[in-house]
Amino acid sequence: MFIPSSITYGNADDDVGGGISLSSADPILRNLIVTENNGREGGGMYNRNSDPILSNVTFEFNTATQNGGAIRNFDSSPVIIITFPPIPKT
């Protein structure tokens, strides 16, 4: 599964994964903004038995009452690709 260019905003869950919740799934997530979500575990994203690939995914202002304000992993190994903008020449 490939999910391009989306925003998840302002969701709340009393359990897990306020913004995104994965169970036994290995999606490729690109160009996402996950913001202002909350849950008990994994305010922004909760992964259970999942190995997603995240590229250019921004997590901001997500909260959890127990574990993982941005991301909570349970038996999961996500691949997080971090890119930095080029440094301008001076």
DSSP file (Angstrom, degrees, kcal/mol; ACC not computed):
  #  RESIDUE AA STRUCTURE BP1 BP2  ACC     N-H-->O    O-->H-N    N-H-->O    O-->H-N    TCO  KAPPA ALPHA  PHI   PSI    X-CA   Y-CA   Z-CA
    1    1 A M              0   0    0      0, 0.0    27,-2.7     0, 0.0     2,-0.4   0.000 360.0 360.0 360.0 139.4    0.0    0.0    0.0
    2    2 A F  E     -a   28   0A   0     25,-0.2    27,-0.2    27,-0.0     0, 0.0  -0.993 360.0-170.6-126.7 125.1    1.2    3.5   -0.9
    3    3 A I  E     -a   29   0A   0     25,-2.3    27,-2.0    -2,-0.4     2,-0.3  -0.942  13.5-167.7-118.7 109.9   -0.3    6.6    0.7
    4    4 A P  E     -a   30   0A   0      0, 0.0    27,-0.2     0, 0.0    28,-0.0  -0.672  51.3 -12.8 -98.2 152.4    0.9    9.9   -0.9
    5    5 A S  E    S+     0   0A   0     25,-0.6     2,-0.3    -2,-0.3    27,-0.2   0.759  81.8 142.3  33.8  80.1    0.5   13.5    0.2
    6    6 A S  E     -a   32   0A   0     25,-0.8    27,-1.8    24,-0.3     2,-0.4  -0.907  39.8-141.5-138.6 166.4   -2.0   13.5    3.1
    7    7 A I  E     -a   33   0A   0     -2,-0.3     2,-0.5    25,-0.2    27,-0.2  -0.999   5.6-165.2-130.4 130.1   -2.6   15.3    6.3
    8    8 A T  E     +a   34   0A   0     25,-2.5    27,-2.6    -2,-0.4     2,-0.4  -0.980  25.4 175.7-112.0 125.6   -4.0   13.7    9.4
    9    9 A Y  E     -a   35   0A   0     -2,-0.5    27,-0.2    25,-0.2    28,-0.1  -0.988  45.7  -7.8-141.1 131.9   -5.1   16.4   11.9
   10   10 A G  S    S+     0   0    0     25,-1.6    27,-0.2    -2,-0.4     2,-0.2   0.741  75.7 151.6  65.8  29.8   -6.8   16.7   15.2
   11   11 A N        -     0   0    0     24,-0.3    27,-2.1    32,-0.1     2,-0.4  -0.611  25.2-162.2 -91.1 154.7   -7.9   13.1   15.8
   12   12 A A  E     -d   38   0B   0     -2,-0.2     2,-0.4    25,-0.2    27,-0.2  -0.998   9.3-179.9-136.9 141.3   -8.3   11.5   19.2
   13   13 A D  E     -d   39   0B   0     25,-1.7    27,-0.6    -2,-0.4     5,-0.1  -0.991  25.7-147.4-140.9 130.7   -8.5    7.9   20.3
   14   14 A D  E    S+     0   0B   0     -2,-0.4    25,-0.1    25,-0.2     3,-0.1   0.651  95.4  31.4 -69.7 -13.4   -8.9    6.6   23.8
   15   15 A D  E    S-     0   0B   0      1,-0.2    25,-1.6    25,-0.1    26,-1.5   0.547 115.5 -27.7-110.8-104.5   -6.8    3.6   22.9
   16   16 A V  E    S+d   41   0B   0     24,-0.2    -1,-0.2     1,-0.2    26,-0.2  -0.864 102.4  23.3-125.1 152.8   -3.9    3.6   20.3
   17   17 A G        -     0   0    0     24,-2.5    26,-0.2    -2,-0.3    -1,-0.2   0.990  49.6-173.6  65.9  68.8   -2.9    5.5   17.2
   18   18 A G  S    S+     0   0    0     24,-1.5    26,-0.2    23,-0.2    25,-0.2   0.909  88.0  18.6 -59.7 -42.4   -4.6    8.9   17.3
   19   19 A G  S    S+     0   0    0     24,-0.8     2,-0.4    23,-0.4    26,-0.2   0.907 139.9   5.6 -93.0 -53.5   -3.5    9.8   13.8
   20   20 A I  E     -f   45   0C   0     24,-1.3    26,-2.3    22,-0.2     2,-0.4  -0.999  60.4-170.2-135.6 133.8   -2.5    6.5   12.2
   21   21 A S  E     -f   46   0C   0     -2,-0.4     2,-0.4    24,-0.2    26,-0.2  -0.981   8.1-174.2-128.4 120.5   -2.9    3.0   13.6
   22   22 A L  E     +f   47   0C   0     24,-3.2    26,-1.9    -2,-0.4     2,-0.4  -0.929   8.3 179.7-116.5 137.6   -1.3    0.0   11.9
   23   23 A S  E    S-f   48   0C   0     -2,-0.4    26,-0.2    24,-0.2     3,-0.1  -0.956  77.5 -18.7-136.5 117.4   -1.6   -3.7   12.7
   24   24 A S  S    S+     0   0    0     24,-2.7     2,-0.3    -2,-0.4    26,-0.2   0.923 105.1 127.3  52.3  49.6    0.2   -6.3   10.6
   25   25 A A        -     0   0    0     23,-0.3    26,-0.8     2,-0.1    -1,-0.2  -0.984  45.4-167.5-136.8 146.5    0.7   -3.8    7.8
   26   26 A D        +     0   0    0     -2,-0.3    24,-0.0    24,-0.2     2,-0.0  -0.460  28.1 163.6-130.1  59.9    3.8   -2.6    5.9
   27   27 A P        -     0   0    0      0, 0.0    26,-2.4     0, 0.0     2,-0.6  -0.295  39.0-124.2 -78.0 163.7    2.7    0.5    3.9
   28   28 A I  E     -ab   2  53A   0    -27,-2.7   -25,-2.3    24,-0.2     2,-0.5  -0.954  28.5-166.5-102.9 119.7    4.9    3.1    2.3
   29   29 A L  E     +ab   3  54A   0     24,-3.4    26,-2.7    -2,-0.6     2,-0.4  -0.942  11.5 173.9-113.0 122.6    4.0    6.5    3.7
   30   30 A R  E     +ab   4  55A   0    -27,-2.0   -25,-0.6    -2,-0.5   -24,-0.3  -0.968  54.5   3.5-132.0 145.0    5.3    9.6    1.9
   31   31 A N  E    S+     0   0A   0     24,-1.7   -25,-0.8    -2,-0.4     2,-0.3   0.902  84.7 150.2  55.4  51.9    4.8   13.3    2.1
   32   32 A L  E     -ab   6  57A   0     24,-0.8    26,-2.6    23,-0.3     2,-0.5  -0.828  39.5-153.3-114.6 152.5    2.5   13.3    5.1
   33   33 A I  E     -ab   7  58A   0    -27,-1.8   -25,-2.5    -2,-0.3     2,-0.6  -0.990  10.5-172.8-121.4 121.0    1.9   15.7    7.9
   34   34 A V  E     +ab   8  59A   0     24,-3.3    26,-2.2    -2,-0.5     2,-0.4  -0.936  24.2 161.8-114.5 106.7    0.6   14.1   11.1
   35   35 A T  E     +ab   9  60A   0    -27,-2.6   -25,-1.6    -2,-0.6   -24,-0.3  -0.969  45.0   2.0-139.5 143.9   -0.3   16.8   13.5
   36   36 A E  S    S+     0   0    0     24,-1.6     2,-0.3    -2,-0.4    26,-0.2   0.833  81.7 137.6  55.9  42.9   -2.4   17.6   16.6
   37   37 A N        -     0   0    0    -27,-0.2    26,-2.3    23,-0.2     2,-0.3  -0.762  30.6-168.0-108.1 159.7   -3.5   14.0   17.3
   38   38 A N  E     +de  12  63B   0    -27,-2.1   -25,-1.7    -2,-0.3     2,-0.3  -0.998  14.9 150.4-149.2 155.2   -3.7   12.2   20.6
   39   39 A G  E     -de  13  64B   0     24,-1.4    26,-1.6    -2,-0.3    27,-0.3  -0.954  56.6 -93.4-164.5 174.8   -4.2    8.7   22.0
   40   40 A R  E    S+     0   0B   0    -25,-1.6    26,-2.4   -27,-0.6    27,-1.1   0.942 115.1  11.2 -66.2 -46.9   -3.3    6.5   25.0
   41   41 A E  E    S+de  16  67B   0    -26,-1.5   -24,-2.5     1,-0.2    -1,-0.3  -0.999 132.8  15.7-132.3 135.8   -0.3    5.1   23.0
   42   42 A G        -     0   0    0     25,-2.6   -24,-1.5    -2,-0.4   -23,-0.4   0.998  61.7-170.5  69.0  67.4    1.1    6.5   19.8
   43   43 A G  S    S+     0   0    0     25,-2.1   -24,-0.8   -26,-0.2    27,-0.2   0.917  88.9  22.6 -56.4 -45.3   -0.5    9.9   19.6
   44   44 A G  S    S-     0   0    0     25,-0.9   -24,-1.3    26,-0.4     2,-0.3   0.882 140.1  -2.5 -86.6 -44.1    0.7   10.4   16.0
   45   45 A M  E     -fg  20  71C   0     25,-1.5    27,-2.2    23,-0.3     2,-0.4  -0.987  54.1-162.2-154.3 137.5    1.2    6.8   14.9
   46   46 A Y  E     -fg  21  72C   0    -26,-2.3   -24,-3.2    -2,-0.3     2,-0.5  -0.990  10.4-168.3-122.9 128.0    0.9    3.3   16.5
   47   47 A N  E     +fg  22  73C   0     25,-2.8    27,-2.7    -2,-0.4     2,-0.4  -0.970   7.6 177.4-118.6 125.1    2.5    0.3   14.9
   48   48 A R  E    S-fg  23  74C   0    -26,-1.9   -24,-2.7    -2,-0.5   -23,-0.3  -0.987  79.1 -19.4-126.9 121.0    1.8   -3.3   16.0
   49   49 A N  S    S+     0   0    0     25,-2.2     2,-0.3    -2,-0.4    27,-0.2   0.884 110.7 126.4  49.9  42.6    3.5   -6.1   14.1
   50   50 A S        -     0   0    0     24,-0.3    27,-0.9   -26,-0.2   -24,-0.2  -0.963  48.8-166.2-133.5 146.5    4.1   -3.6   11.3
   51   51 A D        +     0   0    0    -26,-0.8   -25,-0.1    -2,-0.3    25,-0.0  -0.570  24.3 175.6-129.6  68.0    7.1   -2.4    9.3
   52   52 A P        -     0   0    0      0, 0.0    27,-2.7     0, 0.0     2,-0.5  -0.303  27.3-132.2 -72.3 158.7    6.1    0.7    7.5
   53   53 A I  E     -bc  28  79A   0    -26,-2.4   -24,-3.4    25,-0.2     2,-0.5  -0.966  21.9-164.4-108.3 124.3    8.5    2.9    5.5
   54   54 A L  E     +bc  29  80A   0     25,-3.2    27,-3.0    -2,-0.5     2,-0.4  -0.950  11.4 173.9-115.0 122.3    8.2    6.6    6.2
   55   55 A S  E    S-bc  30  81A   0    -26,-2.7   -24,-1.7    -2,-0.5   -23,-0.3  -0.990  71.0  -7.7-130.7 124.6    9.6    9.1    3.9
   56   56 A N  E    S+     0   0A   0     25,-0.9   -24,-0.8    -2,-0.4     2,-0.5   0.927  88.2 153.8  56.7  48.4    9.2   12.9    4.3
   57   57 A V  E     -b   32   0A   0     24,-0.3     2,-0.5   -26,-0.2    -1,-0.2  -0.939  29.8-156.0-109.6 125.7    6.7   12.4    7.1
   58   58 A T  E     -b   33   0A   0    -26,-2.6   -24,-3.3    -2,-0.5     2,-0.5  -0.889   6.2-167.8-105.6 127.0    6.3   15.2    9.6
   59   59 A F  E     +b   34   0A   0     -2,-0.5     2,-0.3   -26,-0.2   -24,-0.2  -0.966  19.8 161.9-111.0 124.1    5.0   14.5   13.1
   60   60 A E  E     -b   35   0A   0    -26,-2.2   -24,-1.6    -2,-0.5   -23,-0.2  -0.993  55.5  -1.6-147.3 138.7    4.2   17.7   15.1
   61   61 A F  S    S+     0   0    0     -2,-0.3     2,-0.3   -26,-0.2   -26,-0.1   0.785  81.5 145.6  59.5  33.6    2.1   18.5   18.2
   62   62 A N        -     0   0    0    -26,-0.2     2,-0.3   -28,-0.1   -24,-0.2  -0.770  27.3-166.6 -97.0 147.3    0.9   14.9   18.8
   63   63 A T  E     -e   38   0B   0    -26,-2.3   -24,-1.4    -2,-0.3     2,-0.3  -0.947  13.7-165.6-135.5 155.1    0.4   13.6   22.4
   64   64 A A  E     -e   39   0B   0     -2,-0.3   -24,-0.2   -26,-0.2     5,-0.1  -0.995  20.3-143.7-136.8 143.4   -0.1   10.4   24.2
   65   65 A T  E    S+     0   0B   0    -26,-1.6   -25,-0.2    -2,-0.3   -24,-0.1   0.727  97.3   9.2 -78.7 -20.4   -1.2    9.8   27.8
   66   66 A Q  E    S+     0   0B   0    -26,-2.4     2,-0.4   -27,-0.3   -25,-0.2   0.685 124.7   1.2-121.1 -68.5    1.1    6.8   28.2
   67   67 A N  E    S+e   41   0B   0    -27,-1.1   -25,-2.6     1,-0.2    -1,-0.3  -0.979 104.5  15.6-135.2 138.7    3.7    6.0   25.6
   68   68 A G        -     0   0    0     -2,-0.4   -25,-2.1   -27,-0.2   -24,-0.4   1.000  44.2-168.6  74.6  75.3    4.9    7.5   22.3
   69   69 A G  S    S+     0   0    0    -27,-0.2   -25,-0.9   -26,-0.2     3,-0.1   0.923  94.3  16.6 -59.0 -44.6    3.7   11.0   21.7
   70   70 A A  S    S+     0   0    0      1,-0.3   -25,-1.5   -27,-0.2   -26,-0.4   0.913 140.1   1.3 -90.2 -60.0    4.8   10.9   18.0
   71   71 A I  E     -g   45   0C   0    -27,-0.2     2,-0.4   -28,-0.1    -1,-0.3  -0.994  54.1-168.3-136.5 136.8    5.3    7.1   17.3
   72   72 A R  E     -g   46   0C   0    -27,-2.2   -25,-2.8    -2,-0.4     2,-0.4  -0.996  12.4-163.7-123.1 125.6    4.8    4.0   19.5
   73   73 A N  E     -g   47   0C   0     -2,-0.4     2,-0.4   -27,-0.2   -25,-0.2  -0.925  10.6-178.8-112.4 132.3    6.1    0.7   18.2
   74   74 A F  E    S-g   48   0C   0    -27,-2.7   -25,-2.2    -2,-0.4   -24,-0.3  -0.969  82.2 -22.3-128.4 113.7    5.1   -2.7   19.5
   75   75 A D  S    S+     0   0    0     -2,-0.4     2,-0.3     1,-0.2    -1,-0.1   0.900 113.9 122.4  50.2  44.8    6.9   -5.7   17.8
   76   76 A S        -     0   0    0    -27,-0.2    -1,-0.2   -29,-0.1   -25,-0.2  -0.951  50.2-164.3-136.3 153.1    7.5   -3.3   14.8
   77   77 A S        -     0   0    0    -27,-0.9   -26,-0.0    -2,-0.3     2,-0.0  -0.654  18.5-170.0-136.7  78.2   10.6   -2.0   12.9
   78   78 A P        -     0   0    0      0, 0.0     2,-0.6     0, 0.0   -25,-0.2  -0.362  19.5-132.8 -68.7 150.5    9.6    1.0   10.8
   79   79 A V  E     -c   53   0A   0    -27,-2.7   -25,-3.2     2,-0.0     2,-0.6  -0.928  22.3-165.6-101.5 119.1   12.1    2.3    8.3
   80   80 A I  E     -c   54   0A   0     -2,-0.6     2,-0.7   -27,-0.2   -25,-0.2  -0.928   4.8-157.6-112.3 116.4   12.4    6.1    8.7
   81   81 A I  E     -c   55   0A   0    -27,-3.0   -25,-0.9    -2,-0.6     2,-0.5  -0.833  10.4-164.3 -96.5 117.7   14.1    7.9    5.9
   82   82 A I        -     0   0    0     -2,-0.7     2,-0.4   -27,-0.1   -27,-0.0  -0.888   8.3-178.8-106.7 127.7   15.4   11.3    7.0
   83   83 A T        -     0   0    0     -2,-0.5    -2,-0.0     0, 0.0   -27,-0.0  -0.965  10.8-155.1-124.3 143.9   16.4   13.9    4.5
   84   84 A F        -     0   0    0     -2,-0.4     3,-0.1     3,-0.0    -2,-0.0  -0.903  26.6-108.3-114.5 144.3   17.8   17.3    5.2
   85   85 A P        -     0   0    0      0, 0.0    -1,-0.0     0, 0.0     0, 0.0  -0.357  48.8 -90.1 -66.2 153.2   17.5   20.3    2.8
   86   86 A P        -     0   0    0      0, 0.0     0, 0.0     0, 0.0     0, 0.0  -0.305  39.1-115.7 -63.1 147.6   20.7   21.3    1.2
   87   87 A I        -     0   0    0     -3,-0.1    -3,-0.0     1,-0.1     2,-0.0  -0.746  34.0-119.5 -83.9 123.7   22.9   23.8    3.0
   88   88 A P        -     0   0    0      0, 0.0     2,-0.2     0, 0.0    -1,-0.1  -0.335  25.8-113.0 -65.5 144.4   23.1   27.0    0.9
   89   89 A K              0   0    0      1,-0.1     0, 0.0    -2,-0.0     0, 0.0  -0.541 360.0 360.0 -74.8 140.5   26.6   28.1   -0.2
   90   90 A T              0   0    0     -2,-0.2    -1,-0.1     0, 0.0     0, 0.0   0.418 360.0 360.0-109.4 360.0   27.8   31.3    1.4
